[in-house]
């Protein structure tokens, strides 16, 4: 009878506690906690379950990163795509409304991007070897502070500013300016 009590105590003390902790980690993962990990208790079978769970968590986290990368960045160039631009545009639309500060910051950032893109880089071609290449960028900026514009309208204005930068000789930064006949808000 003492051995039965001992088995019950061992089960309650170690196995049940380990399974409860594994269950809690599983529940946390089901609620979206990708950092939830199961404690490893020292019991072989439960340790294997905990290790498999932890590997599953790591794998799931890595897959989320891959999906995020594919959603927001071009797979070939790793440059931000239109979806990321829209996401950041939405965030910016919710941000502050200081037009002078916004114009200064946007202009400085665009100029920094233009200069970084202009730095020479090496292209590696399979059959022709390596060669140095330089890139130029025409960047259009549309400010939308205190304006009731949709994302599409803001992107259209930024595109118009970019085309103005190209028209002015390329490799420039231009801000969208309201047409003279446009109604003031």
Buried (B, 14 or more C-beta within 10 A) or exposed (E): EEEEEEEEEEEEEBBEBBBEBBEEBBEBBEEEEBEBBBBBBEBEEBBEBBEEBBEEBEEEEEEEEEEEEEEBBEEEEEEEBEEBBBEEBEEBBEEEEEEEEBBEEBBEEBEEEBEEBEEEEEEEEEEEEEEEEEEEBBBBBBBBBEBEBEEEEBBBBBEBBBEBBBEEEEBBBBBBEEEEEEEEE
